[in-house]
Amino acid sequence: RATSYELRATSYELRATSYELRATSQQYKSGFASRISSQSSSRYRSASKAAMQPLPAEVTAWR
């Protein structure tokens, strides 16, 4: 039969593990979100940059 000290120690260990899991989960989520936002922003940035370039036919017609 476990003593109250052993039960308290086990309870603290379980709580610490729970906090570690939550922290790891938050880090994973924030890392995933930053990867998604950087991918989408670079995609939109390159698309908008391409949209600003005139077509070669338009340049030739303008000259």
Backbone as a chain_set.jsonl record, in Angstrom:
{"seq": "RATSYELRATSYELRATSYELRATSQQYKSGFASRISSQSSSRYRSASKAAMQPLPAEVTAWR", "coords": {"N": [[0.849, -1.193, 0.0], [0.567, 2.213, -0.864], [2.189, 5.053, 0.552], [1.107, 8.278, 1.843], [2.965, 10.195, 1.162], [4.249, 9.046, -1.053], [2.081, 8.945, -2.782], [1.57, 11.695, -3.103], [3.955, 12.479, -4.341], [3.78, 11.05, -6.728], [1.517, 12.27, -7.772], [2.488, 14.889, -8.213], [4.417, 14.326, -10.149], [2.801, 13.422, -12.228], [1.366, 15.776, -12.75], [3.461, 17.432, -13.586], [4.249, 16.111, -15.907], [1.93, 16.446, -17.396], [1.943, 19.253, -17.744], [4.278, 19.483, -19.256], [3.546, 18.103, -21.56], [1.482, 19.769, -22.464], [2.921, 22.113, -22.961], [4.647, 21.236, -24.978], [2.763, 20.62, -26.905], [1.71, 23.183, -27.417], [3.986, 24.433, -28.46], [4.342, 22.918, -30.75], [1.972, 23.514, -32.12], [2.245, 26.308, -32.476], [4.57, 26.394, -34.0], [3.718, 25.024, -36.263], [1.698, 26.735, -37.145], [3.186, 29.019, -37.758], [4.74, 28.065, -39.845], [2.77, 27.541, -41.752], [1.712, 30.142, -42.144], [3.967, 31.477, -43.129], [4.434, 30.1, -45.478], [2.072, 30.609, -46.918], [2.111, 33.412, -47.044], [4.433, 33.902, -48.539], [3.685, 32.737, -50.894], [1.536, 34.375, -51.701], [2.926, 36.759, -51.864], [4.744, 36.294, -53.956], [2.929, 35.867, -55.977], [1.647, 38.348, -56.131], [3.8, 39.928, -56.856], [4.404, 38.885, -59.359], [2.111, 39.655, -60.632], [2.486, 42.357, -60.916], [4.283, 42.642, -62.958], [4.6, 43.586, -66.335], [3.18, 42.112, -69.282], [5.184, 40.646, -71.882], [4.225, 41.152, -74.492], [2.672, 43.429, -74.136], [4.608, 45.313, -73.472], [6.084, 45.417, -75.827], [4.101, 46.378, -77.576], [3.668, 48.888, -76.461], [6.05, 50.24, -76.975]], "CA": [[0.0, 0.0, 0.0], [1.384, 3.417, -1.016], [2.063, 6.067, 1.603], [0.609, 9.558, 1.327], [4.104, 10.879, 0.536], [4.425, 8.455, -2.385], [0.955, 9.377, -3.614], [1.787, 13.097, -3.454], [5.057, 12.536, -5.308], [3.238, 10.578, -8.001], [0.616, 13.315, -8.252], [3.325, 15.972, -8.75], [5.036, 13.844, -11.389], [1.761, 13.417, -13.262], [1.102, 17.166, -13.113], [4.607, 17.934, -14.357], [4.159, 15.5, -17.234], [0.818, 17.105, -18.075], [2.413, 20.578, -18.166], [5.258, 19.297, -20.334], [2.805, 17.742, -22.769], [0.796, 20.963, -22.947], [3.92, 23.036, -23.512], [5.091, 20.664, -26.246], [1.651, 20.773, -27.836], [1.653, 24.595, -27.806], [5.137, 24.706, -29.324], [4.068, 22.279, -32.035], [0.93, 24.287, -32.795], [2.754, 27.611, -32.908], [5.502, 26.136, -35.098], [2.93, 24.653, -37.431], [1.016, 27.945, -37.612], [4.148, 29.932, -38.384], [5.112, 27.487, -41.146], [1.647, 27.751, -42.665], [1.603, 31.555, -42.502], [5.098, 31.885, -43.964], [4.242, 29.523, -46.809], [1.001, 31.3, -47.634], [2.49, 34.795, -47.333], [5.39, 33.915, -49.646], [2.929, 32.409, -52.104], [0.827, 35.579, -52.117], [3.906, 37.785, -52.208], [5.26, 36.017, -55.295], [1.825, 36.048, -56.922], [1.416, 39.776, -56.34], [4.961, 40.446, -57.581], [4.222, 38.485, -60.753], [1.002, 40.435, -61.179], [2.954, 43.713, -61.214], [5.147, 42.63, -64.139], [3.815, 43.649, -67.575], [3.393, 41.028, -70.236], [6.104, 41.067, -72.948], [3.479, 41.694, -75.636], [2.258, 44.792, -73.793], [5.803, 46.159, -73.542], [6.385, 45.585, -77.247], [3.062, 47.233, -78.148], [3.844, 50.241, -75.918], [7.204, 50.852, -77.65]], "C": [[0.887, 1.247, 0.0], [1.133, 4.386, 0.135], [1.562, 7.369, 0.984], [1.735, 10.342, 0.653], [4.313, 10.366, -0.888], [3.3, 8.886, -3.328], [1.114, 10.835, -4.038], [2.881, 13.233, -4.505], [4.568, 12.106, -6.687], [2.314, 11.627, -8.612], [1.401, 14.474, -8.865], [3.974, 15.565, -10.07], [4.025, 13.857, -12.532], [1.443, 14.837, -13.715], [2.226, 17.734, -13.962], [4.57, 17.385, -15.778], [3.047, 16.157, -18.044], [1.228, 18.484, -18.579], [3.397, 20.469, -19.324], [4.549, 18.968, -21.643], [2.085, 18.954, -23.344], [1.769, 21.936, -23.589], [4.402, 22.543, -24.869], [4.01, 20.833, -27.307], [1.555, 22.214, -28.326], [2.797, 24.945, -28.75], [4.894, 24.126, -30.713], [3.05, 23.096, -32.818], [1.472, 25.61, -33.305], [3.755, 27.443, -34.049], [4.777, 25.817, -36.384], [2.253, 25.886, -38.017], [1.991, 28.887, -38.301], [4.611, 29.392, -39.732], [4.014, 27.738, -42.169], [1.591, 29.214, -43.097], [2.769, 31.991, -43.38], [4.962, 31.317, -45.371], [3.187, 30.309, -47.579], [1.4, 32.735, -47.955], [3.495, 34.854, -48.477], [4.684, 33.589, -50.959], [2.203, 33.649, -52.613], [1.796, 36.675, -52.544], [4.422, 37.551, -53.623], [4.162, 36.198, -56.341], [1.586, 37.528, -57.181], [2.582, 40.407, -57.088], [4.837, 40.104, -59.066], [3.111, 39.306, -61.4], [1.446, 41.846, -61.554], [3.816, 43.77, -62.471], [4.286, 42.693, -65.401], [4.122, 42.449, -68.468], [4.329, 41.511, -71.34], [5.382, 41.679, -74.15], [3.037, 43.129, -75.366], [3.435, 45.755, -73.88], [6.144, 46.447, -74.991], [5.372, 46.531, -77.894], [3.224, 48.678, -77.682], [4.987, 50.965, -76.615], [6.789, 51.211, -79.048]], "O": [[1.844, 1.331, 0.77], [0.011, 4.517, 0.623], [1.587, 7.543, -0.235], [1.497, 11.069, -0.313], [4.527, 11.149, -1.814], [3.528, 9.156, -4.507], [0.832, 11.184, -5.184], [2.749, 14.012, -5.448], [4.905, 12.729, -7.694], [2.327, 11.847, -9.824], [1.025, 14.986, -9.919], [4.068, 16.37, -10.997], [4.344, 14.248, -13.655], [1.27, 15.088, -14.907], [1.978, 18.435, -14.943], [4.829, 18.111, -16.738], [3.205, 16.397, -19.241], [0.905, 18.853, -19.708], [3.355, 21.267, -20.261], [4.904, 19.488, -22.701], [2.07, 19.153, -24.559], [1.479, 22.516, -24.636], [4.55, 23.331, -25.804], [4.301, 21.149, -28.461], [1.343, 22.45, -29.515], [2.602, 25.669, -29.726], [5.2, 24.759, -31.723], [3.22, 23.346, -34.011], [1.194, 25.998, -34.439], [3.786, 28.262, -34.967], [5.162, 26.274, -37.461], [2.232, 26.068, -39.235], [1.656, 29.49, -39.321], [4.85, 30.164, -40.661], [4.29, 28.101, -43.312], [1.438, 29.502, -44.284], [2.58, 32.797, -44.291], [5.33, 31.972, -46.346], [3.38, 30.637, -48.75], [1.064, 33.235, -49.029], [3.425, 35.76, -49.306], [5.051, 34.109, -52.012], [2.24, 33.949, -53.806], [1.519, 37.428, -53.477], [4.529, 38.493, -54.408], [4.433, 36.631, -57.461], [1.349, 37.928, -58.321], [2.378, 41.329, -57.878], [5.129, 40.935, -59.926], [3.175, 39.612, -62.591], [0.839, 42.468, -62.426], [4.054, 44.858, -62.997], [3.332, 41.925, -65.526], [5.201, 41.86, -68.396], [4.276, 42.685, -71.706], [5.884, 42.626, -74.756], [3.031, 43.955, -76.278], [3.272, 46.895, -74.317], [6.456, 47.583, -75.349], [5.755, 47.397, -78.681], [2.942, 49.602, -78.444], [4.911, 52.175, -76.827], [7.594, 51.741, -79.813]]}, "num_chains": 1, "name": "protein.A"}
